[in-house]
């Protein structure tokens, strides 16, 4: 192994306090990079309990709900403290807003930008005004163009980084998301998982875990279930997650007469998430926009459960090598409904549980992805 290097990781939130895809990836790297010869220190917005929860590796510079000015001021102050304690060999940034205040603090140190998604565009789809979007995009552009190397989750996101933010293609590296395959491989049968969760044993079960916002395509998925139930009358879909669309989604379920076929489960604790995947016949990712990778896809595969995805963003890249039948022809309720019905009837042939687990372990397990990230950190140091 190459000589050990010291990294400083600038994240968004601590996963156990505010779960999200970016935060899960941040936590995964904090836990898995040391085995690849990369020591880690980090900073996020969170409670004082972050320090103990992270084994003394990550500091919370301010509460996540503190006023913006306070968060930015303390992010800079915390970065200066970490610099004074020890200058890192490389700074890795995961969230532009909290990376921006550290400008100039780590002069002479290469930066690796982990691009988890276009923050400005995502906020626009969630109702932010034009001025907010313009400001966020400008801030992102400054942070991203200051990177020595850029890590993206898919070629789809590489194109966004290049075309929208002006990052040179030669500086971009594609590294997929990662999952702790051992944690999601429960060793239980589907029947055993259903029993633990109190789910019916005699119905085809579908599962979808998403934040309840418009770009996730959940409206289409609910409408699709009206199509599916025509050929599979006992089908049951559970949608897990929280978000502003919850009242509208529940109203949609009632309006379509799908109360027996679609349930909103609300927040599902991370500890029981593997059971939900294991208990399901398949999972569905119905995203309509801005999906760089979709960690839920590989979580499902790690649990041995096939996943149907729309051909949006990086989703096809995540599952196509395993089976083209996992990628639907398009987004929208008709393609979703037809694809789900075909999969449940066996017309669309899905990979076996073992094939799903083997694929996840070979391509997305923590050590596999951490090794790629560590190599890019070393490359950035050599190139700086």
N, C-alpha and C positions, 0 to 999 in steps of 0.2 A: 504494500500500500504506500502511496505517496506520503510525504511528510504531513503531519497534522497542521490544520489551519484553524484560525479563530474567526468565527462569523458572528455578526450582530444582525439579528432578525427584527425588522420593524413590521409588526402586524396590525390588526384591527382590534379584535376582541379575543378574549380567552374562550375557547370553544365551550367549556362546561358552564360558562356564564351566559353566553349569547351564541347559541349554535348557528353555524352557517357554513357554506361550502369553503369559503376562503379560510375561515377560522379552523375548520377541520384539517385543511391542508397545512396550515401554519403549525398546528399541534403535531401533526404527523412528522413534519420535518424536525421540529424540536426534539422529538423522541427518537427519530431514526438516523439523523445525520451523524451523531457521535460515533456510531459503529462504522461509519465510512471515513473516519479520521477528520471530521469537522466538528469542533467544539461549538457550542451554541450559547449565546446570551440573547435576550429579547426584550421588547417593550411593546405593550398594548394598552388600550383603554380598558379599565376594569377595576375591580375592588382590590384592597390590600391582600386579600386571600390568594390572589394569583401567584404571588411569590412562593408561598408554601406549596400550592397545588402543582407548581411547575418544578418542584425540587430545587428552588432557589435560582432557577435559570432565567425566568421572565419577570420583569418589573411592570407594575401598573403605574402609568404616569398620571392618570386622572380617571375619575369615574366616567363610564361610557355615556351617561346622561348629563354630564356637566356641560356648562355653556361652552360653545365652540371656542371662543377666545381662550378660556381657561385650559381646555384640552390642548390647543396648539402651543400655548405658552409652556405648559408643563411637558409636552412632548419634546420641545427643544431643550428644556432644562435637564430632563432625564437623559437625553442623548449626550449632553455634555458631561454629565456624571459618569456615564458608561465609558465615554472616550477618555476621561481623566483617569479612570481606574485602569484601563488598558485599551490601547488603540487596536481595533480589530484588523485582521488581514483583508476582510471583505465585508461590505454592508449589503444585506439582502432586504429589499423593500417589498411589501405585500399590499400596501394600501396607500395610494397617492396622498390622501389628505394628511396622514400622520408622517409620511416621509418628507413632505414639503418643508416643515419647520426645521428639519435637520440639515438644510442646505448650508454648506460651508463648515459644518461641524467636523466632518471627517475628510478634510482636504488631504489629497494624496492617497486615498483609499479607493479601490475600485468598487463600483456598485453593480449589483445584479438585481434587475427588476423582475419580480414574479408578477406577470400580468394575469390576473384572475378574471378580468372582464372590463368592458368599457363603462366605467362608473357613471359618466355623464349620460350616456345613452340609456342605461338601465334606469336611472332616476327619472329620465324623461318619460319612459314608458309607465312609470308608476305615478305620474301626475305632477312632477316638478315643473316649475315655470321656465320660460325661455332664458331669463337672466341667470337662473341657477344652473341650467345646463351649460350655458356658455362659460360661466365661471369655473365650473368643475372640469370642463374639457380643457380650458386653458391651463389649469393647475396640473391636470394629468399630463398634458403635452410637455410641460416644463420638467416634471419628474421623470417621465419615461425617456425623454431625449438626453437626460443626464446619465443614463445607464451605460455601463461597459458591455454587459451582456443582458439579454432579455429572455426569460423563460416563459413560454406560453403552453397551454394545455392541449392545443390542437393547431393544425394548419389553418383552420377557419379563423382562429384568434390571431394567428400570425399575420394573416391578411389584414385584419382590422388594425393591428398595431402598426403595420407598414403604411396603409392607405390613409387612416384617420389621424395618426399621430406622427407620421414622418420618421419612423424608426427604420434604420437601414436593415435590409433583409439579411445581410451578412452577420448582423449582431443578434439575430433571433434564433433561439433553439427551442424545439418542440419536445416537451417532456410531459407525459400524461399524468393525470391524477393518480392517487394511490389509495390503497385500502389495506387494513390489517386483515388479511384473508383468514388467518387463524381465528379471529374473533367472530367473523361472520359465518364461518363453517362450524355450525353448532353441533354437528354429529347427530342431530335429531331427525326422525322421519317427519314427513309433512303431517301425518296424523298426530304425532306426539306434539309438534309445535302448535297445531290447532287446539289440541286439548288444553295446553297450558294457557292459551289466550282466550279460551272459551268460544272458539269459532266453530261454525257448523262443519261437520265431517262430510256431508253429502251434497255440497254445492261447489261448483267451480269458483275459486276465489281469485280476484285480481287485486293488486295493491299498487298504489301510487303515493309517493311521499314528495311533496313539493311545497314551497312557500305559496300561499294563496294570493297570487297576483296575476294580472292579465297575461303576461308574456308566457306563462307556464302552460297555456292551452287547456286549462281545466274545464272551461265552458264547453269546448269541443268534446272533451272526454265524457262529460255528463251526457251531452247530446248523443254521443256514439253509443252509449249504453242502451238507449231506446232502440237502436238498430240491432245491437247484440242480443237483446232479450227476445227478439222475434225468432231467433234460431236456437238460442240457449236460454230458455225461460227461467232457469234457476240460478243464473249467474249473479254474483255479488261482488261489487267493487267497493273497496275501502280507500278513501283519500285521507292521508295523514298530513298534518301541517297547520300552521296558523298564518293569518294575514288578513288584509282589509276586505278581500272578496268573500269572506265566509258567509255573510248574510245573503249575498246575491247567489252564491252557489247553492245554499240550502233552498232558497226560493226556486231556483231552477230545477232542482231535484223534484220538488213538489209539483211544479208546473208541468213537468214531463211525466208525472205519475210513476216516479222511479224510487219511491220510498223503500220498497223491498229489495232494490237492486243497487242502490248507491248509498253509502254512509260516509259522513264526515267524522273522522275520529279525533280531530284536534291534534294537539301536540303529542307525539309519541316519544317517550324517553329513549335516549340513545341506548340504554342498557337492554331494552326489549326490542329494538329495531331489528336485530338479526332474526328473532323469532317471527316477526311479521313477514320478512322475506321468505323464510323457510316454509311458512304456512301457506304461501300463495302458489297457485299454479303458474302464474307469470306476473311480472310487473310491467307497468306502462309509463313511458316518459313522453307526454304529448306536447312538448314545448313548441311554441310558434316563432320565437325570436330570441337572439342573444344567448345561445347556449354554447359555452365554450367547450364543455366536456360532459358534465353531468355525473357527479360522483355517485348518485343513486344507481346509475347503470352498473358500475363495477361492484358496488355493495351487493346488489342483487345477484350478480354472477358469482361473487365470492360465496354467497349463501347457497349456490346451486340452483338458482331460479332464473330462467331465461327472461329477457326484458325486450319488449317491443318499443322502438323509438321512432320519432318522426325524423325526416331527413333534414334536420336543422342544425346549423353550426357544426360543432365537433362531435355530435352524437353518432353519426355514421362511422367516423374514424374509430370510436371507442369499441364498437361491436361488429362492424363489417368483417374483419378478419376471422371472427368466430363463425358467423353465419350471415349471409346476405338476407336471409328471411327474417332477421331481427329488425331490419330497417323497412318501415312502411313506405308506400309509394309517394305519399305527400302528407302534409298536416291537414287538419280539418276533420269534421266528425265522420264523414263518409269513409275516408281512408282508415281512420281509427276503428270505426265499427266493423268494417269489412275485414281488416287485418286481425282484430281480436277474435271475431267469429271464426275465421279460417284457422287460427291457431288453436282455438278450443276444439274445433272439429277434427283437427289433424291434417287439414288440407295444406296449411302452412306448417312445415316441419321445423320444430324448434330443437336446439341442441339439448343433450342429456344433462342431468344435474352434474355428473362428473366432468363432462366436457366444459361446462360453465366454470366450475371450480378450478380446473387445471389451467384454463385460459387466464383467469384472474390471477392465479398464483404466478404464472410465467411472465405476465406483462405489467401487473399493477400492484404487486405486493410491496409493502414498505421498503424492504431492502433493495429491491430492483430499481425503484424510482429514486430512492435516496442516493444510490450509487451514481445515477445519471446527473443528479443535481450537484453532487460533490465534484464531479468532473468538470462541470461548467463553472463552478466557483474557482477551481484551479486554473481553468482556461482564462477566466477574467483577470485573475492575478497576473498570469504570465503576459497577458496582452496589454496590461495597463501601463 
